Amino acid sequence: MKKYSFLKHLFIFALLYAFVLGIFLYSTAPTYGISKKLCETKYKPPLSGLVAMGSVSDLRTGIFDVLKEVRVHPDVYSGVVIHTTWGALEPEQGVYNFSTIDKALSDIAKYNKEHPLHPIFAKIRISKAINPPDWVLKLAGGPVNIVLNDGRTIQVGLYWTEEYRNAWKAFQQKLASRYDDNILLREVCVNSGAMITDEPFIAIFNNATIANLKAKGYTDAAFKATLKGALDDYACWKNTPIDYSFNVLREIDSGKPVNNMDFTLSLMREFRQRYGERAVLSNHGLQETFSKGAIPIYNLFAELGAPIAAQTKGPSDLTDKTIKTGLKYDVTEFEIWVSKEAGGYANYSKADLERWAQMIQSTYKMPKLSVSAPASTQKGKITIKGTSEPDILILINDTALYADKSGAFSTAVPLEKGKNTLSVIAVDRVGNETIKTITVTYDVLCCVNTFWKENIIF
């Protein structure tokens, strides 16, 4: 009888041990931030608030540290730019290396785990002029020599040709198939037609360059087709908002640059009509006082409304007055130049960033959000419930879901052993966010210890 009792308790102990070990391993398994897949995706909202734009000079030296600025000024940015190059991602045609993007997303997920009160998300901007793939330069009889204003010459691919455009479009399809469902990625930037910068409309049009372009078959019609064709190039992105930077079109068929603002404004309308709330209208020349050429673009921003992204024209333009000017024209996302503290040129402090973020928050209506969850549990999962706006996106650590028609949401969330700080974010369709945090303590061994003391007797 005693032997039977001993074996019975031994059997119970073995079951309990396996149970506890399984829970422990499950609860302490590594997580990598927001899940890669969105379940029943309805939309991904664009970014809003302050976004760390990164450094172009870093790209030239092969540096892809997206958190460089955010580490210096943590808990104030809502996003970062994953700035990389076509040459780094597709060094040979059809041969891809996405390690720079994968590492950036992994770093962001790790940061979010360490900063649950202020998680960040990303936009991808891929440079074609910096570190272009050798095979791209040779397409369609390229490259072409671009004479910079300082006298230096660089070579770029024939970006207006069908062969080049098809290669870029195929590249976007590969990117979208890999990242379109990743909720950490909230925007992708249009670079179709870009010559030397990440702004498709910006080009060097001095006499020497115009002659070189014409010798390679460049025409205004081909370039306009490339800019309009961007709407098709990025159609493979089904869930991710698309950032398109607009400037006045300059035509050169006459032999000298001639402005065509009507084309720009028409394409802005067409872009928004086609992609709706996923069409992020953008400009990289925000200032306290606009140039004559920028006024029609910002007036149309105000007419079409959010989402709208902007960079200031330069680091010195990061002022309260410039932020207020952007808000006047419905800018919802402000890309911030790298600070001197992080190796850049902009002179601002953490207090400046916090003030600008508050200016943005107070200008736009943030979604309502209420959350309930237990303060402690003996289980490896809890159910988080809450209410927000109807059909709004809710992000809870590594879970993405949508509120129902009444604004209610509920989901089970796994816990790690000990104290868990969970961020709950409600994001509307133009990127406005409300964040709340809850703390839940998971004590996996408390119930087992009680059972052991009361039942396991040798």
C-alpha positions in Angstrom: 0.0 0.0 0.0 2.8 2.4 0.9 4.6 1.4 -2.3 1.4 2.2 -4.3 1.1 5.6 -2.5 4.8 6.4 -3.2 4.4 5.5 -6.9 1.1 7.5 -7.1 2.8 10.6 -5.7 5.8 10.1 -7.9 3.6 9.9 -10.9 1.8 13.1 -9.9 5.1 14.8 -9.3 6.3 13.8 -12.8 3.2 15.2 -14.4 3.4 18.4 -12.4 7.1 18.8 -13.3 6.4 18.3 -17.0 3.5 20.8 -16.8 5.6 23.4 -15.0 8.5 22.9 -17.3 6.3 23.2 -20.4 4.7 26.5 -19.1 8.1 27.9 -18.2 9.6 27.1 -21.5 6.6 28.5 -23.3 6.5 31.7 -21.2 10.2 32.4 -21.5 10.6 31.6 -25.2 12.1 34.6 -27.0 9.7 37.0 -28.8 10.6 39.4 -31.5 8.2 42.3 -31.2 5.2 42.7 -33.4 4.3 39.5 -35.3 5.3 39.3 -39.0 1.8 38.5 -40.2 -1.4 40.5 -39.7 -4.4 38.2 -39.2 -7.3 39.3 -41.4 -5.6 42.5 -42.4 -7.9 45.4 -43.0 -5.2 48.1 -43.2 -1.9 49.3 -41.8 -1.9 52.9 -40.7 0.9 55.3 -41.7 3.3 56.8 -39.3 2.5 60.0 -37.4 4.5 62.2 -35.0 8.3 62.5 -35.1 10.3 60.1 -37.2 14.1 59.7 -37.1 15.1 60.0 -40.8 18.6 58.7 -40.6 21.8 59.9 -42.3 22.5 59.8 -46.0 26.3 60.1 -45.2 26.0 56.8 -43.3 24.7 55.1 -46.5 27.8 56.1 -48.4 30.0 54.3 -45.8 27.7 51.3 -45.6 26.2 52.0 -42.2 22.6 50.9 -41.6 22.0 51.7 -37.9 18.4 52.8 -37.8 18.4 53.4 -34.1 21.4 55.8 -34.0 19.3 58.8 -33.2 16.6 57.0 -31.2 19.2 55.7 -28.7 20.4 59.2 -28.0 16.8 60.5 -27.6 14.7 57.5 -26.5 10.9 57.5 -25.7 10.0 60.4 -28.0 10.0 59.2 -31.6 7.1 57.2 -33.1 9.1 55.9 -36.0 12.4 55.5 -37.9 13.5 55.4 -41.5 15.1 52.1 -42.6 17.4 53.8 -45.2 19.3 51.4 -47.3 20.4 51.0 -50.9 19.3 48.9 -53.9 22.9 47.7 -54.3 22.9 46.3 -50.8 19.6 44.5 -51.3 19.9 43.2 -54.9 23.7 43.1 -55.7 23.0 40.8 -58.7 19.8 40.7 -60.7 17.4 38.3 -59.0 19.8 37.7 -56.1 18.6 39.3 -52.9 20.1 40.0 -49.6 17.6 41.5 -47.2 19.8 41.3 -44.1 19.9 45.1 -43.6 16.1 45.3 -43.4 15.8 42.2 -41.4 18.3 43.4 -38.8 16.7 46.8 -38.6 13.3 45.3 -37.9 14.9 43.0 -35.3 16.5 45.9 -33.7 13.2 47.8 -33.6 11.5 44.8 -32.1 14.1 44.6 -29.4 13.9 48.4 -28.7 10.1 48.1 -28.4 10.4 45.3 -25.8 12.8 47.6 -23.8 10.6 50.7 -24.3 6.9 49.5 -24.1 5.7 53.0 -23.2 7.0 54.4 -26.5 7.3 51.7 -29.2 8.5 52.7 -32.7 7.7 51.6 -36.2 9.4 51.9 -39.5 9.3 53.2 -43.1 11.6 51.9 -45.8 13.5 54.3 -48.1 15.7 52.7 -50.7 18.3 54.8 -52.4 19.1 54.1 -56.1 21.8 56.7 -56.6 24.0 55.7 -53.6 25.6 52.3 -54.1 23.6 51.3 -57.2 23.9 47.7 -58.4 26.4 47.4 -61.2 23.9 45.4 -63.3 21.4 48.2 -63.0 23.8 50.8 -64.3 24.2 48.7 -67.5 20.5 48.3 -68.3 19.2 49.8 -71.6 22.6 51.0 -72.7 23.4 52.9 -69.5 24.8 54.5 -67.5 24.5 58.2 -68.0 26.9 60.8 -66.5 25.3 63.3 -64.2 27.5 66.4 -63.6 26.9 67.7 -60.1 26.8 71.4 -59.3 30.2 71.2 -57.6 31.7 69.8 -60.8 31.9 66.1 -59.8 30.5 63.5 -62.1 28.5 60.4 -61.0 26.9 57.6 -63.0 23.3 56.6 -62.7 21.1 54.1 -64.5 18.7 55.1 -67.2 15.8 55.4 -64.8 13.2 56.6 -67.4 13.6 53.5 -69.6 11.2 50.5 -69.7 14.0 48.0 -68.9 15.1 49.9 -65.9 11.5 50.5 -64.7 10.7 46.8 -65.0 13.7 45.9 -62.9 12.6 48.3 -60.2 9.0 47.1 -60.3 10.2 43.4 -60.0 12.3 44.5 -57.0 9.3 46.1 -55.3 7.3 42.9 -55.8 10.0 40.9 -54.0 10.1 43.4 -51.2 6.3 43.5 -50.8 6.1 39.7 -50.8 8.5 39.7 -47.8 7.4 42.7 -45.8 3.9 43.8 -46.7 2.3 41.9 -43.8 4.8 43.0 -41.2 3.1 45.4 -38.9 6.5 46.9 -37.8 6.8 48.3 -41.3 4.2 51.1 -41.6 5.3 52.9 -44.8 7.3 52.3 -48.0 8.7 55.3 -49.9 8.4 55.8 -53.7 11.6 56.1 -55.5 10.6 55.5 -59.1 12.1 58.2 -61.3 14.6 59.3 -58.7 17.9 60.5 -60.2 20.3 61.5 -57.4 18.2 61.9 -54.2 15.3 60.0 -52.7 12.8 62.5 -54.2 11.5 61.4 -57.5 10.9 64.9 -58.9 14.4 66.3 -58.0 17.1 66.2 -60.7 20.3 67.9 -61.8 19.5 69.8 -65.0 22.6 71.9 -65.8 23.7 72.2 -69.5 26.2 69.3 -69.4 23.7 66.9 -67.7 20.9 67.8 -70.0 23.1 67.1 -73.0 24.1 63.7 -71.5 20.5 62.8 -70.8 19.3 63.6 -74.3 22.2 61.6 -75.7 20.9 58.6 -73.9 17.3 59.1 -75.1 15.7 61.0 -72.2 12.5 62.8 -72.9 10.0 64.7 -70.8 7.3 62.2 -71.9 9.3 59.2 -70.7 10.1 60.8 -67.4 6.4 61.7 -66.8 5.4 58.2 -67.7 8.0 57.0 -65.1 6.5 59.2 -62.4 2.9 58.2 -63.2 4.1 54.6 -63.5 5.1 54.7 -59.8 1.5 54.1 -59.0 1.7 50.7 -60.7 5.2 50.0 -59.4 3.9 50.0 -55.8 0.6 48.3 -56.4 2.2 45.1 -55.1 2.0 46.7 -51.6 -1.5 45.8 -50.6 -1.5 46.7 -46.9 1.4 49.1 -46.4 0.9 52.9 -46.8 3.0 54.5 -49.6 4.9 57.7 -49.2 5.3 59.7 -52.4 7.4 62.9 -52.3 6.2 65.6 -54.6 7.9 68.7 -56.1 7.2 70.8 -59.2 8.0 68.9 -62.4 10.8 70.4 -64.5 10.7 69.7 -68.2 13.8 69.9 -70.4 12.7 69.1 -74.0 13.3 72.7 -74.9 16.9 72.5 -73.8 16.4 74.3 -70.5 14.3 73.5 -67.4 10.7 74.7 -67.5 8.3 74.2 -64.5 5.1 72.3 -64.9 3.2 72.5 -61.6 -0.1 71.2 -63.2 1.4 67.8 -63.8 2.5 67.6 -60.1 -0.8 68.6 -58.7 -2.7 66.2 -61.1 -0.5 63.3 -60.1 -1.0 64.1 -56.3 -4.8 63.9 -56.8 -4.5 60.7 -58.8 -2.2 59.1 -56.2 -4.7 59.9 -53.4 -7.7 58.8 -55.4 -6.1 55.4 -56.2 -4.6 54.6 -52.8 -7.0 56.5 -50.5 -5.8 56.7 -46.9 -2.7 54.6 -47.8 -1.5 57.5 -50.0 0.9 59.5 -47.9 1.5 62.8 -49.6 5.0 64.0 -48.9 7.5 66.8 -49.4 11.1 67.3 -48.2 11.2 71.1 -48.3 9.2 72.3 -45.2 10.2 75.7 -44.0 8.8 78.5 -41.9 8.1 80.5 -45.1 7.6 78.6 -48.3 9.2 79.4 -51.7 6.8 80.3 -54.4 7.0 76.9 -56.0 6.1 75.0 -52.8 2.9 77.0 -52.0 0.6 75.1 -54.5 1.8 71.8 -53.2 1.1 72.6 -49.5 -2.2 74.2 -50.4 -3.2 70.9 -52.0 -1.9 69.0 -48.9 -4.4 71.1 -46.9 -7.2 70.4 -49.4 -6.6 66.6 -49.6 -5.8 66.2 -45.9 -3.9 63.6 -43.9 -1.9 61.5 -44.0 0.9 63.9 -45.0 4.7 63.5 -44.3 7.3 66.2 -44.5 11.0 66.8 -44.0 12.3 70.2 -43.2 14.5 71.7 -46.0 17.6 71.4 -43.8 18.6 70.7 -40.2 18.5 74.4 -39.3 14.8 74.5 -40.2 13.8 72.4 -37.2 12.1 75.1 -35.2 8.8 75.6 -33.4 7.6 77.9 -36.2 8.4 75.3 -38.9 6.5 72.6 -37.0 3.5 75.0 -36.6 3.7 75.8 -40.3 3.5 72.0 -41.1 0.6 71.6 -38.8 -1.2 74.4 -40.5 -1.1 72.4 -43.7 -2.2 69.1 -42.1 1.3 67.5 -41.9 0.9 64.5 -39.6 4.4 63.0 -39.8 7.6 65.0 -39.4 10.9 63.4 -40.3 13.7 64.7 -38.1 17.3 65.2 -39.1 20.0 63.4 -37.1 21.1 65.5 -34.1 24.7 66.6 -33.4 24.7 64.2 -30.4 24.1 61.3 -32.7 26.7 62.4 -35.3 24.4 64.6 -37.5 24.1 68.3 -38.0 20.8 69.3 -36.4 20.9 71.3 -33.1 18.0 70.3 -30.9 17.5 68.8 -27.5 15.3 66.1 -26.0 13.1 68.9 -24.6 12.6 70.3 -28.1 11.5 66.9 -29.4 9.1 66.4 -26.5 7.6 69.9 -27.2 7.2 69.2 -30.9 5.6 65.8 -30.2 3.1 67.5 -27.8 2.4 70.2 -30.4 1.4 67.4 -32.9 -0.6 65.5 -30.3 -2.6 68.5 -29.3 -3.4 69.4 -32.9 -5.0 66.2 -34.0 -7.8 64.1 -32.4 -6.3 61.0 -30.9 -8.4 57.8 -30.7 -10.1 57.0 -27.4 -8.9 53.9 -25.6 -9.8 52.0 -22.5 -8.2 48.7 -21.4 -8.8 46.2 -18.7 -6.7 43.2 -17.6 -5.8 41.3 -14.3 -2.9 42.7 -12.3 -1.6 39.2 -11.6 -2.2 35.6 -12.8 -1.0 32.1 -12.4 -1.6 31.3 -16.1 0.7 31.7 -19.0 -1.9 33.8 -20.9 -4.4 36.5 -20.0 -7.3 38.1 -21.9 -7.0 41.8 -22.5 -10.2 43.6 -23.2 -11.0 47.2 -24.1 -12.9 49.7 -26.2 -11.8 52.2 -28.8 -13.1 53.5 -32.2 -15.0 51.1 -34.5 -12.7 48.9 -36.7 -9.6 50.6 -35.4 -6.2 48.8 -35.4 -5.1 47.6 -31.9 -1.5 46.6 -31.3 -0.7 44.7 -28.1 3.0 43.8 -28.0 3.2 40.9 -30.5 -0.5 40.9 -31.4 -2.4 42.9 -34.0 -6.1 42.9 -34.1 -9.0 45.2 -35.0 -11.8 46.5 -32.8 -15.3 45.5 -33.9 -18.1 47.7 -35.2 -18.9 48.9 -31.6 -15.2 49.6 -30.9 -14.7 46.6 -28.6 -11.7 44.3 -28.7 -10.5 41.2 -26.8 -7.5 38.9 -27.3 -5.4 36.4 -25.4 -1.8 37.5 -24.8 1.1 35.2 -23.7 3.1 36.2 -20.7 6.7 35.8 -19.6 7.5 34.7 -16.0 7.5 37.6 -13.6 6.4 41.2 -14.3 5.1 41.9 -17.8 4.6 45.5 -19.1 2.3 45.5 -22.1 1.7 48.4 -24.4 -1.8 48.7 -26.0 -1.9 51.1 -29.0 -5.0 52.3 -30.8 -4.0 53.6 -34.3 -6.5 55.3 -36.6 -6.3 55.3 -40.4 -4.1 58.4 -40.7 -1.6 57.2 -38.0 -2.8 59.1 -34.9 -2.0 56.9 -31.8 -3.2 56.5 -28.3 -0.9 54.4 -26.1 -1.7 52.9 -22.7 0.3 50.4 -20.7 -0.7 47.7 -18.2 1.5 45.6 -15.9 0.7 42.0 -15.2 2.7 39.7 -12.9 2.8 36.0 -13.9 3.9 33.8 -11.0 4.1 30.3 -12.5 5.2 28.4 -9.4 2.8 29.7 -6.7 0.1 27.1 -7.3 2.6 24.2 -7.7 4.2 25.0 -4.4 0.9 24.9 -2.6 -0.1 21.6 -4.2 3.3 20.1 -3.2 3.0 21.1 0.4 -0.5 19.8 0.7 -0.3 16.6 -1.3 3.2 15.3 -1.9 4.2 13.3 1.2 6.8 10.6 1.3 
